[in-house]
Amino acid sequence: MLKRYSITRLTERELDRILEIETASFGKEAYDRKLFAEYLRKCGDLFLGAWKGRKLCGYMLTRKSADSPRAELISVAVDPSCRGQGVGDALMKSTLRRLAHRRTLRFSLMVKLTNTGARRFYEKYGFTKVRLVRGYYEDNQDAISMARDLPS
Ligand SMILES: CC(C)(COP(=O)(O)OP(=O)(O)OC[C@H]1O[C@@H](n2cnc3c(N)ncnc32)[C@H](O)[C@@H]1OP(=O)(O)O)[C@@H](O)C(=O)NCCC(=O)NCCS
C-alpha cells in the first residue's frame, strides 16, 4: 500500500510551522515557542511530525524517561485542513511502534472532557478512561485521564 505520510523526528527548523498548527488547533490555549523548544530537547525522537511532501501536516509529542515503563502523550495536533485523512493515525502508529521498542508497558494522556473528537480518536487506539479530573485545565475545565497497555 502507498505510504501517505512520512513520519520524522522534528527539529528547531520546524518550530514556526509547529506553532502555526498549534495555534490553529488550540487558540488561546496553545503552547508557546519556549515550551516546544524545551520539548524538542527533552522528547527526542518521540516528538514526531507527519509530512505530505514538503508540508508538515501535524505533530505528536510523547514523553518517556529511560528508567520508567510509562509514557505520557503530551500533545497531538493536525492542521485543520489535513484532518480526517489519516495524519493522526500515522502519528499514533509510529509512536506506538517506537514505544514498543523501548519496553513501554503503559501509555497515558489527559484530554478535555468536552473534546469528543480527540476522545474518539484515542479510543480507536485502545485508550480507555481511567478517571475524571475536575478543574484540571487553566480555564477550570475538567479532564479525562485515559490510558492503554502495550504488549510486554
Ligand atoms: C484529534 C486529531 C489529532 C485527529 O487527527 P486526524 O488526522 O484528524 O485523525 P485521523 O484522520 O488519522 O483519524 C484516525 C481515527 O481517529 C478517529 N477520529 C479522528 N477524529 C475524529 C473525530 N473528530 N470524531 C470521531 N472520531 C475521530 C477515527 O476513528 C479515525 O479513523 P477512521 O477515519 O478510520 O474512522 C485532530 O482532530 C486534531 O488535531 N484535533 C485538534 C487538536 C486536539 O484536540 N488534540 C488533542 C488534544 S488532547
The ligand as an SDF file (V2000), in Angstrom:
LIG
                    3D

 48 50  0  0  0  0  0  0  0  0999 V2000
   -7.6240   14.5240   17.2350 C   0  0  0  0  0  0  0  0  0  0  0  0
   -6.7950   14.7180   15.9480 C   0  0  0  0  0  0  0  0  0  0  0  0
   -5.3220   14.7490   16.2930 C   0  0  0  0  0  0  0  0  0  0  0  0
   -7.0780   13.5490   14.9960 C   0  0  0  0  0  0  0  0  0  0  0  0
   -6.2310   13.6590   13.8670 O   0  0  0  0  0  0  0  0  0  0  0  0
   -6.7420   13.2550   12.3820 P   0  0  0  0  0  0  0  0  0  0  0  0
   -5.5890   13.3240   11.4770 O   0  0  0  0  0  0  0  0  0  0  0  0
   -7.9160   14.0810   12.0300 O   0  0  0  0  0  0  0  0  0  0  0  0
   -7.1870   11.7590   12.6470 O   0  0  0  0  0  0  0  0  0  0  0  0
   -7.2830   10.5830   11.5500 P   0  0  0  0  0  0  0  0  0  0  0  0
   -7.8810   11.1150   10.2950 O   0  0  0  0  0  0  0  0  0  0  0  0
   -5.9660    9.9090   11.4050 O   0  0  0  0  0  0  0  0  0  0  0  0
   -8.3100    9.6120   12.2670 O   0  0  0  0  0  0  0  0  0  0  0  0
   -7.9240    8.3730   12.8270 C   0  0  0  0  0  0  0  0  0  0  0  0
   -9.1350    7.7900   13.5370 C   0  0  0  0  0  0  0  0  0  0  0  0
   -9.4520    8.5680   14.6890 O   0  0  0  0  0  0  0  0  0  0  0  0
  -10.8750    8.6910   14.8320 C   0  0  0  0  0  0  0  0  0  0  0  0
  -11.2030   10.1100   14.7590 N   0  0  0  0  0  0  0  0  0  0  0  0
  -10.3880   11.1250   14.3960 C   0  0  0  0  0  0  0  0  0  0  0  0
  -11.0260   12.3120   14.5170 N   0  0  0  0  0  0  0  0  0  0  0  0
  -12.2710   12.0260   14.9520 C   0  0  0  0  0  0  0  0  0  0  0  0
  -13.4190   12.8220   15.2730 C   0  0  0  0  0  0  0  0  0  0  0  0
  -13.4010   14.1700   15.1540 N   0  0  0  0  0  0  0  0  0  0  0  0
  -14.5460   12.2050   15.6870 N   0  0  0  0  0  0  0  0  0  0  0  0
  -14.5850   10.8570   15.8340 C   0  0  0  0  0  0  0  0  0  0  0  0
  -13.5260   10.0330   15.5490 N   0  0  0  0  0  0  0  0  0  0  0  0
  -12.3960   10.6270   15.1140 C   0  0  0  0  0  0  0  0  0  0  0  0
  -11.4990    7.8890   13.7350 C   0  0  0  0  0  0  0  0  0  0  0  0
  -11.7810    6.5930   14.2510 O   0  0  0  0  0  0  0  0  0  0  0  0
  -10.3940    7.7960   12.7020 C   0  0  0  0  0  0  0  0  0  0  0  0
  -10.4040    6.6070   11.9770 O   0  0  0  0  0  0  0  0  0  0  0  0
  -11.3480    6.4250   10.6680 P   0  0  0  0  0  0  0  0  0  0  0  0
  -11.0030    7.5620    9.7660 O   0  0  0  0  0  0  0  0  0  0  0  0
  -10.9260    5.1170   10.1440 O   0  0  0  0  0  0  0  0  0  0  0  0
  -12.7470    6.4740   11.1610 O   0  0  0  0  0  0  0  0  0  0  0  0
   -7.2030   16.0420   15.2210 C   0  0  0  0  0  0  0  0  0  0  0  0
   -8.6020   16.0590   15.0740 O   0  0  0  0  0  0  0  0  0  0  0  0
   -6.7820   17.3340   15.9170 C   0  0  0  0  0  0  0  0  0  0  0  0
   -5.6880   17.8430   15.6870 O   0  0  0  0  0  0  0  0  0  0  0  0
   -7.6510   17.8910   16.7650 N   0  0  0  0  0  0  0  0  0  0  0  0
   -7.3810   19.1880   17.4180 C   0  0  0  0  0  0  0  0  0  0  0  0
   -6.2970   19.1120   18.4460 C   0  0  0  0  0  0  0  0  0  0  0  0
   -6.6950   18.2190   19.6100 C   0  0  0  0  0  0  0  0  0  0  0  0
   -7.8230   18.2510   20.1000 O   0  0  0  0  0  0  0  0  0  0  0  0
   -5.7200   17.4150   20.0630 N   0  0  0  0  0  0  0  0  0  0  0  0
   -5.9040   16.5240   21.1950 C   0  0  0  0  0  0  0  0  0  0  0  0
   -5.6110   17.2400   22.4640 C   0  0  0  0  0  0  0  0  0  0  0  0
   -5.7570   16.1580   23.8730 S   0  0  0  0  0  0  0  0  0  0  0  0
  1  2  1  0
  2  3  1  0
  2  4  1  0
  2 36  1  0
  4  5  1  0
  5  6  1  0
  6  7  2  0
  6  8  1  0
  6  9  1  0
  9 10  1  0
 10 11  2  0
 10 12  1  0
 10 13  1  0
 13 14  1  0
 14 15  1  0
 15 16  1  0
 15 30  1  0
 16 17  1  0
 17 18  1  0
 17 28  1  0
 18 19  1  0
 18 27  1  0
 19 20  2  0
 20 21  1  0
 21 22  1  0
 21 27  2  0
 22 23  1  0
 22 24  2  0
 24 25  1  0
 25 26  2  0
 26 27  1  0
 28 29  1  0
 28 30  1  0
 30 31  1  0
 31 32  1  0
 32 33  2  0
 32 34  1  0
 32 35  1  0
 36 37  1  0
 36 38  1  0
 38 39  2  0
 38 40  1  0
 40 41  1  0
 41 42  1  0
 42 43  1  0
 43 44  2  0
 43 45  1  0
 45 46  1  0
 46 47  1  0
 47 48  1  0
M  END
$$$$
